[in-house]
Amino acid sequence: MAMDAANIESLIREGIPGAEVRIEDLRGDGDHYAAHVEAAAFKGKTRVQQHKMVYDALQGRMGGELHALALQTSVPKDA
C-alpha cells in the first residue's frame, strides 16, 4: 500500500517538531516523492545526519510503503 503526501508530511512534522515540510508527488503515481524539509533541529548536523532524522521520522516506511523519496534538507536562515 502506497503512502500519500499528507501521510509523509504529518510523519515528518511529528518526528521533527517545528519543521517546514513540502512534499511533491514527482510522477503522480503516489510512489515517488520529493520532500523539502527545513528545520532548526538540523543546525550543526551533517546532511547525512539530517536525512537520517527524516528517515527516522518515517518510522521504517522507506522501501516499503514509501518507495522513493528525493530528500532536500536545510536549516532556516535565522536558526
C-alpha positions in Angstrom: 0.0 0.0 0.0 1.4 3.4 -1.0 1.6 6.4 1.2 0.2 9.8 0.2 1.8 13.2 0.6 -0.3 14.1 3.6 0.9 11.0 5.5 4.5 11.7 4.7 4.2 15.3 5.7 2.5 14.5 9.0 5.0 11.8 10.0 7.9 14.2 9.3 6.2 17.0 11.3 5.6 14.7 14.2 9.2 13.4 14.1 10.8 16.8 13.7 8.7 19.4 15.6 8.7 22.8 14.0 9.9 21.6 10.6 8.6 23.3 7.5 7.7 20.4 5.1 6.8 20.5 1.5 6.0 17.2 -0.3 5.8 16.8 -4.1 4.5 13.8 -6.0 7.1 13.5 -8.7 5.2 11.2 -11.1 1.6 11.4 -9.9 1.8 7.7 -9.1 1.8 8.0 -5.3 5.1 6.2 -5.2 7.8 8.7 -6.0 8.0 11.8 -3.9 10.3 14.7 -3.2 10.5 16.1 0.3 11.8 19.6 1.2 12.4 19.8 4.9 13.6 22.9 6.7 14.2 22.6 10.5 16.2 24.4 13.2 16.8 20.9 14.6 19.2 20.3 11.6 21.6 23.0 12.8 25.1 21.7 13.3 24.3 18.4 11.7 25.7 16.9 8.5 23.5 16.4 5.5 23.6 12.6 6.2 22.5 13.2 9.8 19.7 15.5 8.7 18.5 12.8 6.2 18.7 10.1 8.9 16.4 12.3 11.1 13.9 12.4 8.3 14.1 8.7 7.7 13.7 8.0 11.4 10.6 10.2 11.4 9.2 8.0 8.7 9.3 5.1 11.1 10.7 2.4 8.8 8.3 3.1 5.9 11.1 3.8 3.4 11.5 0.9 0.9 8.1 -0.5 1.9 5.0 1.8 1.8 7.2 4.6 0.6 9.2 3.5 -2.5 11.3 6.6 -3.5 11.9 9.8 -1.7 14.2 12.6 -3.1 15.1 14.4 0.0 16.3 18.0 0.4 17.1 19.3 3.9 18.1 22.7 5.1 18.4 24.9 8.2 16.3 28.1 8.4 18.4 31.2 7.8 17.5 32.6 11.2 18.4 29.4 13.2 
